[in-house]
């Protein structure tokens, strides 16, 4: 069998936007807008200022824009910051099954590498699409297995996406990209111990992965080699990080390249927290229409076993997360903020908001039970049952996250989300210029005006 890295590289090298269906191109444009808004909002956060400052000090040739900043640095250092920003608020897209976040890597790398080589809008979209398709397939081959071994799937797969994007824009040969992918395998990293205390390392994962992918591509262009069987080999990525893989599943994913587009399967988030939690939050929002918080005696959720270590346990810690970032990975807090406040926007994940006594009082009433019928990670199900003081029991269930292919956000909703995020960093006129600039990518508009609007 032809090695997976070569089949992926052959797809990337041969991809032409002319052969991509119109709905996929539209989805790519919407993903770009959503991702850039998330990054702009994060550029004013403490972690955002920290990573932007480091990228600026790392410097390099001034070839790529730092989002929300006036500085330009080497492309590899730009994506270190920009991809971290784009993922840092947990407001970015997700591909279910793989549980990878694609735009934070593919969009930011396409912008940085595209600027570095003077590419037009169509080439940027073309590379972005290639990156998403590669990243999804690398993760989809081992659904749930990376998380089960305490790795962050986005972190493990991100360098492959960034290498695909950069190679496409630098016009690397198929052989060179195979070597770049081979190098990526030895750079893969990212554990999920951030769950213990809400520290910032998860935010960095796609930034570090994108940085590694750009570096891998530059090394391969310079003649550096990597193993062709980096994914499926005896000592490859899947053996090391996932405990193995199903050959037939990987073969089917590779066979669908250019025929099935994972871009149209992405979920864009209405809430700035993990996708697995969001169906539960929608359930809580509907329940809130029928109950008052002071009436609630108990809240019980049904969940698959897979999300338990990330969203539920240790339960006492999830009942009172230590800070706003940890609150994003606490289903008790997420349900409570919806039931008490009726919202879960960026403000609800400030440290002070996460300590609110009325919210934590409701959070402590939340428990869970395992439901073996939930086919996680192929299903992100929300199932919430509320017991009231008068003995009534109310229940809501939702089988998929809102914002996914079954219930996509409208263009108006995506633009409204972007405006709310971008307004935290840019004046209103430049927010509208970014929207226009992203809309013009498919018509091959130059990047200069868009990039100028993205700077502070």
N, C-alpha and C positions, 0 to 999 in steps of 0.2 A: 504494500500500500504506500502511495506517495505520502511522505511525512506531512503532518498537519501544518507545520510552519510554512512549508513550500506552497501548499494549497491556499493558505491565507495570503501569502505574499503574491501569488499569481493573481488572485482576485483583486488585491489592492492595485497592483501594477496595471491591470487591464481595465479598471473601473473608469467609466466615462459618464459624466453627468447626463449626457444625451441618452444613455440607456437606463437611467433611473426613473421610475414612475413619478408622475407629477405629485402624487400625494406624499411620496417619500421626501421629495425636495421641499414641499411645504412643511412637513414635520421637522425636517432639519433646520429650516429657518425659525420655526417656533421654538425649537430646542435652543438655538443660539440666543434668541431673545430672552428666554427664561433663565438661561445660564448666566448671561451677562448681568441681568438684574440681581440675581443672587450674589454675584461677586461684588457688585457695586455696594449693595447693602452691607456686606461683610467688611468692606474696606474701611469703615469707620469704627469697627469693633476693636477691642484690645488685641485679640489674636491677629486680626487683619493688619493693624498697624505694625505689629511685631514682625510678621512674615514679609510685609512690604519693605520694612527697614532692612531686614537681612538681605533680601534680594537686591536692594539698591546698593548695599555695601559690597555684595559679591560682584556686582557690576558686569564687566565685560563690554564688548562692543555695543553701542546704543542701537540695537537692531529691532527691539520689540518693546511695546508699551506695557507698563505696569498699570493695571486697571485701577481707576480712582486715584491716580497719582500723576505727577507731572514728569516722572522719570522714565527713561528707556534704558534697557539693559540687554545682555545677551539672551537669546530666546530660551535657553535652558533655565536661566535664572528667572526669567519672566514667568514661565509656567510653574516654577516652584511656588511663586506667590499667587498667581492668578488661579490656578487649579485649587489651591488651598482655600482661597476666598470663595470660589464658586461652590465648594462643598461644605464650607465651615458652618453654615447656618442650618444644615440638614433640610434645605428647602429645594434640593435639586432632584432631578428625575431618577427613576428606578426601573430596572428591568426585572420583573418578577422571575422566579425560578433561579436565575443567576444571582439575584440580589446585588447587582452592580449599579453604580451611578455613573452614567456615561458622559453627560454633557460637561461636567466639571473638568474632564480630561480632554475629550475630543474637541469641544468648542474652544477652550482656552489655548490648546496646542495649535489648532488650525489658525487662530488669530495671530498667535506669536510667530509661528513658522511662516505663515503667509506674509506677514509684514516683513519678516527677515529676508524673504526672497522676492518681494515685490509682486506677489500674486494678486490676481483679481478676485472678485466675489465668487465666481463660479468655481474656480480652483479651490477656494477655501471651503465651499460647501461640499465639493467632491471629496476632499480630504477628510472633512468632518464625518461624512457618511461612512467612509472607509473605516475610520477609527471606531465608530459606534458598532458597526457590524463585526469587526474583529473582537472587540472587547466583550460583546455579548456572547459570542460563540465560545471564547476561551472560558468564560464563566459558566455558560449553560451546559457544558460537557460534564460538570460535576456539581449539580444543584444541591445545595445544603451542606456539601462535604467540607468546604473551606471553613465555614462558620463552626461546624461541629468540631474542628481541630483547632479552634481559637484564632483563626486568621480572619482578616477583613477582606472579603472578596474583591471589593473595589481596589484595595491596595495591591493585591496579588495580580490583578488583571490590567491595571492602569498603564503600566509601562508598554504593554503590547499595543494598546490603543494609540498611545503617543508616538510610538515608533511607526505605526502604520500611517498616521497623519503626517509626520515629519518626512518620512520616506516618499510619500506621494507628492508633497510640495517640493522636495529637493530632487525629485525625479530619479530616485535610486532604482537600480535594476532589481529584478526578482531575486537574484542571488544575493545581492547586498542586503535586501530586506530580510531574507531568510537568516542571514548572519545577525542582523539587528535583533530579530526575535530571539535567536539563540542567546544573545547577550542579555536580553531582558530577563530570561529565566533565572540567571544568576543574580539579578538585582531585585527580584521579587521579595517583598517583606510586608509586615504589617499585622501586629497582634491586636486583640480587642480588650486588653487590660484597662483601657480607658474607662470601661464600664464600672470599675471599682470605685472611682472617685470623680468622674466627670472632668478629667483632665483633657488636654487639647490634642492629643496625638492623632485621633481619628481625623480631625480636620486636616492634618498635614498629609495623610496617606496619599490622596490623589496628586497633591503637589509634588511630593517626593517621587511618586511613580511616573508622573509626566516628565519631570526633570530627568529621571533615569532613562525614559524612552527616547527623549531627544538626544541624550548623550550616547545611547546605544546606536542610534542612527548615524551620528557623526563618526563614531568609532568604525562602524561597518563601512561607511563611505571611504574611510581612510585605510581600509584593508584588514581591519580586525575581524576575527572569526568567532562564531558561536555555534553550538551544536544544532544540527538540522532537526534532530528528534527532541527538541527542548520540551515539548509538551507531553508526548506519549511515551518517551523513552523509559528504559528500565530505571534510570536515575533522574527522570524528567520532572517537570513541574507537578503533574498530577500524582505521580508516585510520592513525591516529597511533601506536598502540601495538602493533598486530598485523600491519600491512602489508596490511590488507583483511580481508574475510570472505566466506563463502559465503552468498549470499542465501537459497537454499533451506534451508540448515541452520538459519539464524536463524528463518526462517518456520516450520519444523517445531517448533522449540523454543517459539515463541510460541503456536502452535496447540495445543500440548499442555498449556497452563496450565489448571489445575483438573481435568485428566484424568490426567496422569502426575505423580507426586509424587517430586521429586528427594530429598526427605528420607529416603525408604526406600532410596536408593542410596548413602547415605553409608557410609564405613568409619570405625569407632571403633578407635583404635589400642591394641594390647596393649603396644607399646614406645614410649618417649618420643623418637622421632626420625622422619625423613621416611617417608611411606607407601611410596614407591618402593622403599626398602631392606628393608621388613619381610618380604616373601616370601623374600628371601635369608637373612634371619636365622632364619626358621622352618626353612629348609633346613639351615642350620648347626646348629640345635638337634637336628634328627633325625640328622645326621651325627655329632654329638658322642656319641650313644649307641653308636656303632660304632668310634670312634677316640679315641686319646689325643693331646693336642696335640704331644707330643714325637715322635710318629710322622709328623707331617705334613711333607712336603717342599715341596709346592706346592699352591696353591689357585687355580683358574681359574674365573671367572664369565662367563656370557654375558649381554650387555646390549644393548638398543637404543642408538642414538646419542644420543637425547634426554637421558638422565640423565648422560651422561659428564661434562659440565662441572660438574655439581653434586656427584656422588658419587665420581668417579674421577680427575679431572685437576685440577691436575698430580699425577701419581701419587706422586711422591716426597713431596709435602706430605701427601697422603692417608695414606701409610704411617706418618706421625708427626705427627698433627694438633697444632697449637700449644696447644690448650686443650680443655676438655670440651665447649664449645659447638661448636667446629669438628669435634669427633669425631662429632657427630650427622650430619654431612654427609660422612663418610668411610666408604665401604663396607668397605675393609680393616679399619678399627678395629671397625666394627660386627660383622663376622664373627668377628674375633679375640676380642672380649670374650665372645661366645657360646661359642666353642670352648674358651676357656681357663677362663672363670668359670661358664659355664652360665646366664648371666643378662645382662640389659641393662635395668636399672631406673634410676631417677633417680641413684642413687649411682654408677653406672658412668660418669656424665657429669660428675662432679666433675673439676676440673683435675688433681688428684693421681692419680685413677684413670686418666685419659687418658695419663699418663706412665709407667704400669707397664711395666717392661722385658719381662716374660713375655708380655704382650698385644701389645706392639709388635713383638716378635720374630716372632709369628705373622702380624701385619698385613703385615710386609714380604714375606711369601710369597704375598700375594694379587695376582693380575693379572686382566685381563679381555680378552675378545674381543667384537667386534661380531656381533650376530645379527640379520640383516635380517628374520627371520620374526617377531620380537616387534613387535606392532602398538602401540607406545607413542605417545600416552598412553592409548589405549583398553585396553591391557593393562599391568598391573604384574606382571611375571613375575620369579620367583626361580629361578636356575639355577646351582648350585654343584657343582664337580668338585674332589675332593681326591685328590692323589697321595701315597701313603704310602712310607715308607722301604723296605718290602719289595716295592715295585712295584705293589701293588694300587691301583686307581683306583675311587673311590666317587663316586656322583653323586646329587644330589637336585634335583628341580624342583617348583615350586609356581606355579600359573597366576594366582592372585589373592591379595591380602592377606587374612590372617585378620582378622575384624572387619567385613568387608564383607557385601553382601547374599547372597553365596553361602555364607558361613561366619560369620554374625553372632555377636558376643559375646552370651552369655546375660544375662538381667537380673541373675543372681547375680554374674556376672563384672563387669558394669558397676558394681554396687554395691560389690564388693570393691575395684575400682580406685578408686572414689570414696573409700571409707574410708581406703585407704592414702594417697591424696593429701591429703584434708582433715585427716587426723590430724596432718599437719605444721604446721597452723595453728590447729586448734580442738580443744577437749577432746571426749572420746568422746560425751558426752550431746548436745552441740550438733551433732556430725556426724550423729547419728541424727535430730535435729530438722530438719536440712536435707533429709535423705532423705524424711522425712514431708512436709515443706513442698512439695517438688517433686512428690511423688506427688499432692498435693492440688490442684495447679494446674487440672487438667481439671474438677474439681468446683467451680471458681471460689472456692477458698479465698483470703482476703485475703493480700496480700504481706507484711504487717507482721511476722508471726512468722518467716517464711522469711528476710527481710532482717536481722532482729535476730540470727538464728542465724549469719548469714554474717559478722558483724562480730567483730573481735578485742576 
